[in-house]
Every structure is written in structure tokens, then in C-alpha cells.
Amino acid sequence: MGLPSSAPSSTAFPATPYKPRYDKWPYNTSDFRRQDENDDGIFYRQPRLVTHIDDAAIARLTSYYDTVLPKKGKILDMCTSWKSFYPSSTKTAVQNGDVEVFGVGLNAEEMALNGLFQGEKRWMVMDLNKPPHDPRAGWPKEELKFDAITCVVSIDYLNHPLDVCKNLLYGANEGATIHLAISNRCFPNKIVRRWMMLGEQGRLEFVGDYLHFSGWKDVEIVDLCARDERGQRITDDHGTITSPSAAGRLMGHLDPLWVVRARKDATK
């Protein structure tokens, strides 16, 4: 049994169709309350030039992005920082002018260091937990439609996720895709209440509900957890290594990672 590949093929990432469990939006305001309701701009005022998932998870996410991000068009990285983990193919497309990457986040110093944003007009400091909960609000909306949207381990901080996802749908081109990466790392004082009550699989379904009830189609849950050379999972949902062979050569933990994704169809 081999070590997990740092750049596995797309076949290593199995996708499971999301199955709606409710006929209508089942959540209320209390589900999205947080332990710390102080202004998010204060909490994120100091730059954090760190990555919030381990290097192995970053490599898997980058490999996944290489199979799904468009080679032409506009991409939004929501809740972004100083790194977006996009593949070299996307970086080359940006340099060639084929792809434009836009970003919204809460720390200007972090975003200014992200080389994917070609100039200050490509990124905005924006608190999506405040009205209008619209990531496009900082730009002329009639000029900006996205072909792909990404968000890395941050969807769990949004206290109006349905509004945000509806606005993202409205601001997407036909056929555009959204990719919400999820792990188990977080600032617990800023996470919404219901998230902390759920296990890993429940959280994935929770985010699936965001996309389903906001009108996105073809919602799927993609498993990006660490695998061996045969494509077999080597960790549990918490990231603990369960493979005896891998455990002897690794540190005992690899951050778990999933993507909840969907597509905009021609009717929305």
C-alpha cells in the first residue's frame, strides 16, 4: 500500500449525489448564531499569513481544482486570503489574460499578497455576514458574471448562507460551477451554532442544503480525503490515519477534505 499521492488523478475523488431531505428550508436564525457576534472585521483585522489546512490537503485540493476550474472566463474566490491553492494551469491562464480571478475577503493585507488578483480592483474587503450578503456588491454587477466560484474552509462562518448562495447564483453564467471546500479546522467562536452540533457527514449535507435551496443544481459531495495509490481512503472522517501501512510512515493525521459542488442550469 503506497503513500497518498500529492497530486492524485481526478478518478481518486469520488462524487456522491446530494439527496434533499427537506421540502423547504428547515433552518432558523438560531442555527446561525455564533459564540462571538462581535464585528468580523475586528476579528480578522490582523493578517494571518498561514494556511488553514495541511500541505497534503492543499495538494489534493489543487489537483481537484485542476480538473474543474475553467481555462477561460472569470473565477471568484470567496472568503479568500493570501493563497487560493489554484493550480499552475490557472495561474498561467491568468498571466495570459484568459482567466480573471476576483476575490472577496476580510483582510486587505492578505489579499494584496495573492498574485492571482491582478490589481486592487480584482479584490474587495467585504463582510458577507452584513447586508447585502452579495459577493459582487463591490463591483458594477452588470459587468461581472462568474464562470466558477470557490471557497476554502470558510462557508461555515456565514450566518446568512442562503442569501449569499442565491446572490452567487444570480451572479453566475449559465453552466457556472461552485466549489465549497470543507475540512474540520475552524475558529470555533466564529462558527455558526448548528455546524458545531453536526458530525462531518451532517455538515456536508448542511452545505448541500445551502446550494439546493438557493437554486443551484446537480449538487454533489466530492471526497478529497487522503487515499493510497489504489484509491482507498487511509483516514477516517476526522483525519486519523486508519491504514496500518500508512500509519507507520506518516504522522498519524492528515486533514480531511471534501468539496460540496453544484452547477447553474440554463433556467436560473
Secondary structure, 3 states (H helix, E strand, C coil): CCCCCCCCCHHHCCEEECCCCCCCCCCCHHHHCECCCCCHHHHCCCCCCCCCCCHHHHHHHHHHHHHHCCCCEEEEEECCCCCCCCCHHHHHHHHCCCEEEEEEECCHHHHHCCCCCCCHHHEEECCCCCCCCCCCCCCCHHHCCEEEEEEECCHHHCCCHHHHHHHHHHCEEEEEEEEEEECCCCCCCCCEHHHHHCCHHHHHHHHHHHHHHCCCEEEEEEECCCECCCCCECECCCCEECCHHHHCCCCCECCCCEEEEEECCCCC
